[in-house]
Amino acid sequence: MIATLVALALIFSQLSLLAFGGGNTILPEMQRQVVDVHHWMPASEFSALFALAQAAPGPNMMVVTLVGWHVAGWAGVLVTSIAKFGPSSLVTALALHAWERFKDRPWRSIAQKGLVPVTAGLVAASALLIARASNTSWLAWNITGVCAALAFTTRIHPLWLLAAGSVIGLVGLSLF
C-alpha cells in the first residue's frame, strides 16, 4: 500500500507541474500512467471516472480524486489531491508575482500569444484520448463528431449538446 501511495504521489506531483493551460491538458499522460503503466484500471473505467468528474459540481479535475479513491481509498484521495494541487499552486503563486512584476515588458505579450496554440493542442489531445476510450461504435463516433462540430461552430451550450447526444445515443442503441 505504501508503494502505491508513493507512486501516486510521484505521478500526480509531476502531472501537477505539467498541467500547463488547465488540468485537462494532462489527461493523456494521466491515463497512460494509470492505465498503461501501472494497470490500476482499464481505459474504459478511466473514461467513466473522467465523465463522472465532469458531471459533478466542483473543479474539473475531480478525476484526480476519483483515481486516488479507486486505487487506494481515502489515503489515495489525500495523496493524489495534495500531489496534484500542491506543487502547481505554489508555482502559480510564484509565477503570478513575476507576471505582475513584468507586466509592461513586450516579451510577456509574445509569450501569452505563443502559449495559446500549445494549450489548444494539449486540450485537443485530451479530447481525443477520452473519445477513443469512450466511443465503442460508429454511432458514438458520429455523435461525438457532430457535437464537437456544433460546439465549435455555434453558441449552443455544451450541456444541451451533451443532452442531445445522450438521447440520440440511447435511441440509436435501442434501434440497433
Backbone as numpy.savetxt, mean C-alpha at the origin, in Angstrom:
# Nx Ny Nz CAx CAy CAz Cx Cy Cz
9.37 -17.42 18.02 8.54 -16.23 18.02 9.41 -14.97 18.02
10.48 -14.97 18.79 11.38 -13.81 18.84 12.00 -13.56 17.47
12.41 -14.63 16.81 13.02 -14.48 15.48 12.02 -13.86 14.50
10.78 -14.25 14.59 9.74 -13.69 13.71 9.54 -12.21 14.00
9.50 -11.84 15.28 9.33 -10.43 15.65 10.52 -9.59 15.19
11.72 -10.14 15.29 12.91 -9.42 14.81 12.83 -9.25 13.30
12.42 -10.30 12.60 12.27 -10.21 11.14 11.23 -9.16 10.77
10.10 -9.14 11.47 9.08 -8.13 11.22 9.62 -6.72 11.45
10.36 -6.55 12.56 10.92 -5.23 12.87 11.90 -4.77 11.78
12.75 -5.67 11.33 13.72 -5.31 10.30 13.03 -4.97 8.97
12.10 -5.81 8.58 11.39 -5.58 7.31 10.64 -4.26 7.34
9.84 -4.03 8.37 8.99 -2.85 8.38 9.74 -1.56 8.71
10.85 -1.64 9.42 11.64 -0.42 9.61 12.33 -0.02 8.31
12.78 -1.00 7.53 13.36 -0.69 6.22 12.29 -0.14 5.29
11.13 -0.77 5.27 10.03 -0.29 4.43 9.61 1.12 4.83
9.67 1.40 6.12 9.31 2.73 6.61 10.16 3.80 5.94
11.42 3.52 5.78 12.33 4.50 5.18 12.24 4.53 3.66
11.62 3.52 3.07 11.46 3.47 1.61 10.11 4.02 1.15
9.21 4.27 2.07 7.84 4.69 1.72 7.83 6.13 1.25
8.42 6.37 0.13 8.54 7.71 -0.42 7.34 8.01 -1.29
6.58 9.04 -0.94 5.41 9.39 -1.71 4.13 8.76 -1.18
4.20 8.14 -0.03 3.02 7.53 0.56 3.24 6.06 0.84
2.46 5.56 1.76 2.62 4.17 2.19 2.38 3.13 1.11
1.49 3.42 0.18 1.18 2.42 -0.84 2.34 2.17 -1.80
3.32 3.04 -1.80 4.47 2.84 -2.69 5.32 1.64 -2.28
5.19 1.19 -1.05 5.99 0.06 -0.59 5.25 -1.27 -0.66
4.02 -1.25 -1.14 3.23 -2.50 -1.20 3.92 -3.62 -1.97
4.52 -3.34 -3.14 5.17 -4.46 -3.84 6.27 -5.13 -3.01
7.10 -4.33 -2.36 8.16 -4.92 -1.55 7.60 -5.58 -0.29
6.58 -4.99 0.31 5.95 -5.59 1.48 5.37 -6.96 1.11
4.68 -7.00 -0.02 4.09 -8.26 -0.47 5.19 -9.28 -0.77
6.26 -8.85 -1.41 7.36 -9.76 -1.73 7.96 -10.35 -0.45
8.18 -9.52 0.54 8.76 -9.99 1.80 7.82 -10.94 2.54
6.57 -10.54 2.66 5.60 -11.31 3.44 5.20 -12.61 2.74
5.04 -12.55 1.42 4.55 -13.71 0.67 5.69 -14.56 0.13
6.59 -13.95 -0.62 7.62 -14.72 -1.34 8.84 -15.08 -0.50
9.31 -14.14 0.31 10.53 -14.39 1.07 10.25 -15.20 2.34
9.29 -14.75 3.16 9.04 -15.39 4.46 7.88 -16.39 4.45
7.08 -16.38 3.40 5.96 -17.32 3.26 5.01 -17.28 4.45
4.73 -16.08 4.94 3.83 -15.94 6.07 2.36 -16.04 5.63
2.09 -15.83 4.33 0.73 -15.94 3.81 0.79 -15.98 2.29
-0.26 -16.48 1.64 -0.30 -16.46 0.17 -0.65 -15.05 -0.33
-0.38 -14.79 -1.60 -0.64 -13.48 -2.20 -2.11 -13.09 -2.10
-2.99 -14.06 -2.25 -4.42 -13.76 -2.18 -4.82 -13.27 -0.79
-4.20 -13.81 0.24 -4.51 -13.37 1.60 -3.94 -11.98 1.86
-2.74 -11.71 1.34 -2.16 -10.37 1.46 -3.08 -9.36 0.79
-3.57 -9.70 -0.39 -4.49 -8.83 -1.12 -5.77 -8.60 -0.33
-6.27 -9.64 0.30 -7.49 -9.51 1.11 -7.25 -8.61 2.32
-6.09 -8.75 2.96 -5.76 -7.88 4.09 -5.64 -6.43 3.64
-5.04 -6.22 2.46 -4.92 -4.87 1.93 -6.31 -4.28 1.67
-7.19 -5.07 1.07 -8.56 -4.60 0.79 -9.29 -4.27 2.09
-9.14 -5.10 3.09 -9.76 -4.85 4.39 -9.22 -3.56 5.00
-7.91 -3.36 4.90 -7.29 -2.15 5.45 -7.79 -0.90 4.73
-8.01 -1.00 3.43 -8.49 0.15 2.67 -9.95 0.46 2.98
-10.71 -0.56 3.29 -12.13 -0.36 3.58 -12.36 0.17 5.00
-11.41 -0.08 5.89 -11.56 0.33 7.28 -11.25 1.82 7.43
-11.92 2.47 8.37 -11.57 3.87 8.62 -10.19 3.95 9.26
-9.54 5.06 9.06 -8.21 5.26 9.63 -7.16 5.35 8.55
-5.90 5.25 8.96 -4.81 5.41 8.00 -4.82 4.31 6.94
-4.38 4.66 5.74 -4.43 3.68 4.66 -3.37 2.60 4.78
-2.48 2.71 5.73 -1.46 1.68 5.93 -1.82 0.71 7.06
-3.11 0.57 7.32 -3.56 -0.40 8.32 -3.14 -1.81 7.94
-2.79 -2.03 6.67 -2.34 -3.35 6.23 -1.11 -3.79 7.03
-0.29 -2.83 7.43 0.90 -3.14 8.24 0.48 -3.81 9.55
-0.48 -3.21 10.21 -0.98 -3.75 11.48 -1.64 -5.10 11.28
-2.39 -5.25 10.18 -3.06 -6.53 9.91 -2.05 -7.63 9.61
-0.99 -7.30 8.89 0.07 -8.29 8.63 0.72 -8.70 9.95
1.02 -7.71 10.80 1.60 -8.02 12.10 0.71 -8.94 12.92
-0.59 -8.65 12.91 -1.56 -9.48 13.63 -1.57 -10.91 13.08
-1.62 -11.02 11.76 -1.68 -12.33 11.12 -0.43 -13.17 11.42
0.72 -12.52 11.43 1.98 -13.24 11.59 2.29 -13.55 13.06
2.05 -12.59 13.97 2.50 -12.79 15.34 1.55 -12.25 16.41
0.29 -12.11 16.10 -0.68 -11.68 17.10 -0.43 -10.26 17.59
-0.74 -10.02 18.88 -0.61 -8.67 19.44 0.83 -8.17 19.42
1.77 -9.05 19.65 3.18 -8.64 19.60 3.54 -8.19 18.18
3.00 -8.88 17.18 3.24 -8.50 15.79 2.63 -7.15 15.46
1.44 -6.88 16.01 0.80 -5.58 15.81 1.71 -4.47 16.33
2.20 -4.66 17.54 3.05 -3.64 18.17 4.35 -3.45 17.39
5.02 -4.53 17.06 6.31 -4.46 16.38 6.17 -3.85 14.99
5.22 -4.34 14.20 5.08 -3.82 12.84 4.66 -2.35 12.84
3.78 -1.99 13.73 3.31 -0.60 13.78 4.43 0.36 14.17
5.18 0.03 15.20 6.29 0.89 15.61 7.38 0.91 14.55
7.69 -0.24 13.98 8.75 -0.32 12.97 8.37 0.44 11.70
7.10 0.40 11.32 6.68 1.07 10.09 6.55 2.58 10.29
5.98 3.01 11.39 5.66 4.42 11.54 6.71 5.21 12.31
7.54 4.56 13.10 8.56 5.26 13.89 9.66 5.90 13.06
10.43 5.11 12.31 11.54 5.69 11.54 11.11 6.76 10.54
10.04 6.51 9.82 9.61 7.50 8.82 9.12 8.79 9.47
8.51 8.68 10.65 8.06 9.88 11.36 9.25 10.71 11.80
10.29 10.07 12.27 11.49 10.78 12.68 12.16 11.47 11.49
12.31 10.75 10.39 12.91 11.33 9.18 12.06 12.48 8.65
10.73 12.32 8.69 9.83 13.37 8.22 9.99 14.64 9.06
10.07 14.48 10.36 10.25 15.66 11.22 11.55 16.39 10.90
12.61 15.64 10.70 13.90 16.26 10.36 13.85 16.90 8.96
13.25 16.21 8.02 13.17 16.73 6.65 12.30 17.98 6.56
11.21 18.02 7.31 10.36 19.21 7.29 11.10 20.43 7.80
11.91 20.23 8.81 12.72 21.34 9.32 13.66 21.86 8.23
14.35 20.96 7.55 15.26 21.36 6.47 14.49 21.95 5.29
13.34 21.36 4.98 12.53 21.82 3.85 12.10 23.27 4.05
11.70 23.60 5.25 11.31 24.98 5.56 12.52 25.92 5.54
13.61 25.42 5.99 14.83 26.25 6.03 15.28 26.67 4.63
15.09 25.79 3.66 15.53 26.06 2.30 14.36 26.36 1.35
13.26 26.91 1.88 12.06 27.10 1.07 12.24 28.05 -0.10
13.20 28.94 -0.08 13.40 29.90 -1.16 14.47 29.46 -2.16
15.02 28.30 -1.99 16.07 27.82 -2.89 15.47 27.25 -4.17
16.09 27.52 -5.32 15.54 27.02 -6.59 15.57 25.50 -6.71
16.52 24.83 -6.09 16.59 23.38 -6.20 15.41 22.69 -5.54
14.78 23.35 -4.57 13.65 22.74 -3.89 12.49 22.50 -4.86
12.17 23.47 -5.68 11.10 23.33 -6.66 11.43 22.25 -7.68
12.68 22.19 -8.11 13.11 21.17 -9.07 12.98 19.77 -8.46
13.40 19.65 -7.21 13.30 18.36 -6.53 11.84 17.91 -6.40
10.96 18.84 -6.06 9.54 18.50 -5.93 8.97 18.01 -7.26
9.29 18.70 -8.33 8.78 18.30 -9.65 9.35 16.95 -10.08
10.58 16.67 -9.73 11.20 15.40 -10.10 10.65 14.21 -9.31
10.15 14.47 -8.12 9.63 13.39 -7.29 8.23 12.94 -7.70
7.51 13.76 -8.44 6.15 13.41 -8.85 6.12 12.14 -9.71
6.93 12.03 -10.78 6.87 10.80 -11.57 7.36 9.57 -10.81
8.31 9.76 -9.91 8.80 8.63 -9.11 7.66 8.09 -8.25
6.96 8.99 -7.59 5.85 8.58 -6.74 4.73 7.94 -7.56
4.42 8.53 -8.70 3.37 7.96 -9.56 3.74 6.55 -10.00
4.99 6.33 -10.35 5.42 4.99 -10.76 5.33 3.98 -9.63
5.70 4.39 -8.44 5.62 3.49 -7.29 4.17 3.13 -6.95
3.28 4.11 -7.04 1.86 3.84 -6.78 1.29 2.93 -7.87
1.68 3.15 -9.13 1.20 2.29 -10.22 1.68 0.85 -10.03
2.92 0.68 -9.59 3.43 -0.68 -9.33 2.63 -1.35 -8.22
2.26 -0.59 -7.21 1.45 -1.14 -6.12 0.08 -1.56 -6.62
-0.52 -0.74 -7.46 -1.84 -1.06 -8.01 -1.78 -2.34 -8.84
-0.75 -2.47 -9.65 -0.61 -3.67 -10.48 -0.43 -4.92 -9.62
0.34 -4.80 -8.56 0.57 -5.93 -7.66 -0.74 -6.40 -7.04
-1.54 -5.47 -6.54 -2.81 -5.83 -5.92 -3.77 -6.40 -6.97
-3.77 -5.82 -8.17 -4.64 -6.34 -9.23 -4.26 -7.77 -9.61
-2.97 -8.05 -9.71 -2.53 -9.41 -10.06 -2.95 -10.42 -9.00
-2.85 -10.02 -7.73 -3.20 -10.95 -6.65 -4.71 -11.12 -6.51
-5.48 -10.10 -6.91 -6.93 -10.13 -6.69 -7.73 -10.62 -7.89
-7.28 -10.30 -9.08 -8.05 -10.62 -10.28 -7.76 -12.05 -10.72
-8.79 -12.89 -10.63 -8.60 -14.30 -10.96 -9.37 -14.71 -12.22
-10.03 -13.75 -12.87 -10.79 -14.07 -14.08 -10.73 -12.91 -15.04
-11.13 -13.18 -16.28 -11.16 -12.10 -17.28 -12.16 -11.04 -16.89
-13.26 -11.42 -16.23 -14.27 -10.46 -15.80 -13.67 -9.50 -14.77
-12.93 -10.03 -13.81 -12.31 -9.19 -12.78 -11.31 -8.23 -13.40
-10.51 -8.71 -14.35 -9.53 -7.83 -15.03 -10.25 -6.72 -15.79
-11.37 -7.05 -16.46 -12.12 -6.03 -17.19 -12.73 -5.00 -16.25
-13.27 -5.46 -15.14 -13.84 -4.53 -14.15 -12.75 -3.60 -13.63
-11.60 -4.16 -13.31 -10.48 -3.36 -12.82 -10.06 -2.33 -13.86
-9.94 -2.76 -15.11 -9.53 -1.84 -16.18 -10.51 -0.71 -16.40
-11.79 -1.03 -16.43 -12.81 -0.01 -16.64 -12.85 0.97 -15.46
-12.79 0.44 -14.25 -12.80 1.31 -13.07 -11.56 2.22 -13.04
-10.41 1.67 -13.39 -9.19 2.49 -13.43 -9.31 3.58 -14.48
-9.82 3.23 -15.66 -9.98 4.23 -16.73 -10.96 5.33 -16.30
-12.06 4.93 -15.68 -13.03 5.92 -15.22 -12.46 6.80 -14.11
-11.67 6.21 -13.23 -11.06 6.99 -12.15 -10.11 8.06 -12.70
-9.41 7.73 -13.78 -8.46 8.67 -14.36 -9.11 9.71 -15.26
-10.24 9.38 -15.86 -10.81 10.27 -16.87 -12.06 11.01 -16.43
-12.62 10.65 -15.29 -13.83 11.32 -14.80 -13.62 11.78 -13.37
-14.62 12.44 -12.86 -14.56 12.89 -11.47 -15.50 12.05 -10.59
-15.79 10.83 -11.04 -16.64 9.93 -10.25 -15.88 9.54 -8.99
-16.55 9.60 -7.87 -15.91 9.26 -6.60 -15.51 7.78 -6.61
-14.31 7.46 -6.13 -13.84 6.07 -6.13 -14.76 5.09 -5.42
-15.48 5.53 -4.40 -16.40 4.61 -3.71 -17.55 4.19 -4.62
-18.01 5.08 -5.51 -19.04 4.70 -6.47 -18.50 3.68 -7.46
-17.25 3.87 -7.88 -16.63 2.91 -8.78 -16.47 1.55 -8.10
-16.07 1.58 -6.84 -15.93 0.34 -6.08 -17.28 -0.37 -5.95
-18.32 0.39 -5.64 -19.65 -0.21 -5.51 -20.13 -0.78 -6.84
-19.96 -0.03 -7.91 -20.38 -0.51 -9.23 -19.60 -1.75 -9.64
-18.29 -1.74 -9.40 -17.47 -2.91 -9.72 -17.89 -4.13 -8.92
-18.24 -3.92 -7.67 -18.69 -5.03 -6.82 -19.99 -5.63 -7.34
-20.93 -4.78 -7.67 -22.23 -5.25 -8.18 -22.04 -5.99 -9.50
-21.27 -5.40 -10.40 -21.02 -6.05 -11.70 -20.33 -7.40 -11.50
-19.36 -7.43 -10.60 -18.66 -8.69 -10.31 -19.58 -9.75 -9.75
-20.43 -9.36 -8.81 -21.38 -10.33 -8.22 -22.36 -10.83 -9.25
-22.92 -9.93 -10.04 -23.88 -10.33 -11.08 -23.17 -11.17 -12.13
-21.99 -10.75 -12.54 -21.24 -11.48 -13.57 -20.83 -12.86 -13.11
-20.41 -12.99 -11.87 -20.02 -14.30 -11.35 -21.21 -15.24 -11.25
-22.39 -14.71 -10.95 -23.55 -15.57 -10.84 -24.06 -16.03 -12.22
-23.71 -15.24 -13.26 -24.14 -15.62 -14.61 -23.22 -16.66 -15.24
-21.97 -16.70 -14.81 -21.00 -17.59 -15.46 -20.69 -18.78 -14.63
